[in-house]
Amino acid sequence: MIPPHTVRLEFNSAFDMLDFVQVVCDHVGREAGLDDDQLHFVSVAVRESVVNAIKHGNKNDPGKRVIVEFSPVPPHAADELVIRIEDQGEGFVPEEVADPLAPENILKSSGRGIFLIRNFMDETVLKKVPGGMEIRMVKKLKADA
């Protein structure tokens, strides 16, 4: 069941969808009241998550799906934006992801996505779900002054 006022995207694994996801993310973020800095951080986190879902989760298999959901919580007068991204991959143990700041990893060209996501979002939970992997990210909305 999709929570009320949730925007849900579901698509086959294709990097061509990244720009569309970005447009929807930017629109939802602005509607939720994110400022420019928050919107940038959320956009990077969503983009990294979708890339990971397609590349690492679904292994670039165009027959596998990616789900992206944007939900204001609570639905009216939200104080946070919850973003959920799910793939149909085998999953992984988040605690086993290499530290990109470790000396042996510092020069590697990949492996920073989850690190960035965790630093750009207020809450990040990665977990295996039936049929894939899910990342749930939360961005707190600034209260009006």
N, C-alpha and C positions, 0 to 999 in steps of 0.2 A: 504494500500500500504506500502510495506517495504522500508525504506530508502536505498539508494545505499550503498553498502559495509557493510551491516548489517548482522550479524550472528544471526539467529533466531532458537530457540529451542522451540518445542511444544510437551508436553508429558502429560500423565495421572498422576494424583496425586499419586506419589509413592516415598517414601524416597530413594528407590534404585537408583533413578536418580541423587541424590545429588553428587555422585562422578563424574558422567559424566559432570554435569554442572560445577563442580570445574575444571575439566581438560580443558573444553572449555574456561572458564573464565581465567584460567592461560595462555592459549595459546593466546587468544585475548589480554589480558593485556600486555604480553611480546611483541607481534607484535605492539601494540600501543606505546610501549616505557616506560611502567611503570617500576620504579626501584623496588627493592625487598620490601621495606617498603610499597610503594604504592600498589604493587601487593597483599601483605598480607592484607591490609585494605580493598581493593576492594573485595578480596576473602571472607573475613568474612562478609562483607555487603551483597554480593550476596547470600552466604549460608544462612544467617539469613532471607533474604527476601524470598527465595524459601521455607525454612522451614515454615515461617509464611503463605505463600500462600497455602501450602499443609495442614498444621495443622489447622490454624485458619480460613483462607479463604474458602478453599474447604472442610473443616471438614473431612479430610482423605478419601474423596469419590473418589475412583479410576475411576469413570465415569466422573469426572470433570478434566478440563485441566489447565495446567500452561504454560504460554508463557514467555520466557526469550529472550530478544534482546540486543545485544551489537552493538553499532553504533559509529564509529569515526565521529567527527564533527569538521570541514567539512570533507567530505569523503577522500580528499587528503590533506596531511600535517595537520592532525587533531591537534587541541589544547586541545581537551577534549574527553573523552570516556563517552558516554551516555548509561546507562543500564536501561532497562525497564522490569519490571516483572509484570505480570497480572494473576489474578486468576478468578475463576467463583463463588466466594462467595457472601455473602450478603453485604459485605463492612462494614465500621465502620467510626466513626468520629475521625480523628487523634488527635484532640485537647482533646479528652476525655480519651486518653490512660494515665494510671496512671504514675506518675513520679517515676522511679525506685530509685531515690535518696532520696525520702521522707522517713522520719523515719519509717512510718508504712509499707513501701515496701522494705526496705533495706535488710531484711533477706529472702525475697521471692525468690524461686528458678527459677522463670521465670519473664518475663516482661522487659527484658533489650535489646531485639533485635532492636527495633526501635531507642532506645537511642544510641546504638552502631552504627547503620547505619548512623544516623544523624551526629555523631562525626567522623566517618571514611571517609565520602564522603564530597565533596565540596558543593554539592547541593542535597537536597532530597525533593521530592514532592510526597505526598500520596493523591490520590483522587479516588472517586467512578467513574467508567466508566460503560457504558451500559453492563450489564451482569457480573459485578465483581468489583474488586478493582485493582488499578494500583499504583506501586511505580516507580518513575523515579528518578534515581540517576546519578549524574555527578561527574566524577573525572577529574580534570584539569591535563593535561600532562605537565611535566616539559620541559621548553625550553632547547634546546641544549646550552651548555656553549661555 
